[in-house]
């Protein structure tokens, strides 16, 4: 396969994250001969806001009211940004769109709108709503093990007034830190957890879409798709991952998911990315041969 026709992995991050978290995975992919592009959605990466009150010593009262650049950013903004990147990547050959966690919402709507830009879509413990909106799944039995209250203990400010979600990832509260670790990286060391926590940004947008943003059979459903299950994920439990797989297969039974499994928490696959890189390489091999 010529360099021109090699696929490009386009990597889409989850909530409070950014392209930086994909750097180790991109290194592994590169060493396996794959090219990739990690996306920063609007208001993420170097476009994020880190208020002075977030620095040490923290001023939580000021942090609760400080403005953030991500205010007003919508799912539609994320999708438009991603589609622009997909258009650029597609000029160079096939595109494999890989999303993680909340990034699956953006990937799904992009696939609904522009299936012509995506040769395969891959969800890594990512949201792909089919029967319900994302909020609806949170009320379902598959999400009963998620301790949303514990995670909310680090939230700062009133989201309705701020126009965004703000979390104090630089908290020293042992209860909040323990809740974060249990939810995201229970299978990692304390050192790995603290490093990853410091890659998070404090702000996230509020828009998780509407029922109209669920996967659509006539567009999203035409794209070959893979789902990489993370068996130890406590924030998107494997039960809800499996439910989304079942719902996607029922929506397009002629185009079921290719399902892979990694033994990993929500974040461990990014901390130790070699197994995930190998799985993505195997998925890339499923693409039709290019002339």
Helices and strands as residue ranges (DSSP letters): G 3-5, E 8-12, G 19-22, H 23-31, E 35-39, G 45-47, G 52-54, H 60-63, H 75-90, E 95-101, H 103-113, G 115-117, E 120-126, H 134-137, G 141-143, H 148-152, H 159-162, E 165-166, H 174-184, H 190-197, E 203-204, G 211-213, G 220-222, E 225-230, H 238-251, E 258-262, H 268-271, H 274-284
